[in-house]
């Protein structure tokens, strides 16, 4: 469903670098998303999560930040509310892994301050093992891509659903 302005209901921000092993997982998983989920989302490759990317999201649009993660076993998929990532209060030590100019918690906190509130949404990550130069995913991340895509599709549908 689209929002009241006709915009997609969700902005999916894909973080990562295609030539850094498991860091490319979020960029690759976009191709695995089912068409119904893709139709509900504006999918944007951002490379590094930035304040500007978050400020560009209209207030009526939910945000999903997808990235490889550290602090969680390779191939394991985690979902965390954005406000908890911003506060550094994740239940686990999971955190986005892409090389960001600022740590993701600081990017989210700055964007929330400038916007006047935290964007509605979640971080969905897949634990990574190999982040060195070179194409290709580690076996554990390759095996977890279907679960990563399924989780992203679920979150897109959930955030796009009308509020009752």
N, C-alpha and C positions, 0 to 999 in steps of 0.2 A: 504494500500500500504506500501511496505517497502521502506526504503531509498536506496540510490545508493549502499550501502555496503551490502544490503540484510538484514540489521537490521530492526526491527519494526520501524515505523516512529515516534512513540510516546512512551515515558516511563511514565507510570502512577504510581506515588509514593503514596501508601496508608498509611496514618498516623492514629494512634489510638491504643487503648488498649481494647481488647475484654471484659475485666471484669470491665470496667468503664462506664457502662450505654451508654449514647449517644456518647461517645468517640469511640465506636465501629462501628459507622455508615459507615465510609469509608471502613472499612474492610468487612463489611457485603454487601455493595452495589456492590462490584465486581461481586458477583454471579448474580446480576440482569442485568448486561450488556449484550446486544445482541451479538450474536456470531460474526457478521461482525465487530463490534467495538473492541471486544476482539482480533480478529485476526490482528488488526492494531497496537496493543499496547503490550509492554512488561510490565506486571503488577507485581509490586514489593511491598510487605508489608515491610515498613521500621519502623513501630512503631513511632519513633520520627524522624522528618525531621532533617537530618544531612548534614554538609558540604560534607562529604564523599559520601553520596548518590547522591548529585548534581554533584560532580566532576566525578563520575562514568558514567555520561550520555555523550555519544559522541556528538560532536558539531552538527552533522547532525540530531540529534534526538530531538524532542520537548519534553517538560516536562509538566505534569499535576500533581500538588500536590493536593490530595484529603484529606479532614479532616473535623471533626466537627468544628463548628465555634462559637465564642462568639461575642457579639455585634450585633447580628441579631436575630430576633424572631425565636423561636424553629420551626423547620420544613421548614424554608425559605431557598432556595438555592441561593448562591451568586457565581459570577464568577469575578475574578479580575486578571489583568495581573501581572505576577511575578515581573516586575520592580516596579509596584506601591506598592505591598506588601513589597518589599525590602526597598522602600523609606518611608514606613509608611504613604503613601498618598492615602489610600483607600477613595473612595467617602463616604463610611460609616465607622463605627467603627468595621466592621467585621474583624476578625482575626482568624487564626487557633487556636483550643482550646487544642489540645493534649499537654500533659506535655512535653515540649521540653527542652533539656539541655540549649539551648540558644533560645531567642525569634526568631520566624521564619523570621522576617525582618532582623535580624543580620545574621542568617544562610545564607539567600539568598545573602546578601551584601558581606559576606566573600567569598562565592562560586564564585560570579561574579568577585571579585577582583582576586582570584586565577586562574580562568578560562580565565580571560581577557575580559569577557563580561557576561552579564546576560543570563542564558539559555532562549531560546525562549519557552514561555508557559504561563500557567495560574494556578491560585489557584481556585479550585471549592470546596466550603464548604456548609455544611448544619447546620443551627443554631441548637444548642443543648440546653437542659434544665437541664439534670441530668447527672452529671459526677462522682457521688460517686461510691463506690465499688458495684459490682453486675452486673449480665448479664441482658440484656433486654433494650430496647429503650423506651424512653418516648413516649406517644401516638402521640404527634405532629411530632416527628422525624420518627416514624414508618410510619405515614401517608405521610411523605415527601420523603420516599425512592424512589418511582417510579420517581418522578421529579428529584431527585439527580442522579439516574441512567441515565435518559433521557438527562440531562445536560452533564454528563460525556461523554456519547456516542456521543453527538453532538460535543463536544470539541475535542474528539479523531478524529472523522471524519474530522473536520475542519482543525486541525493541521496536519493531515496526507495527506490532499489534495495537489496535486502538485501546486507549486507556479506558477502563470501565470503572 
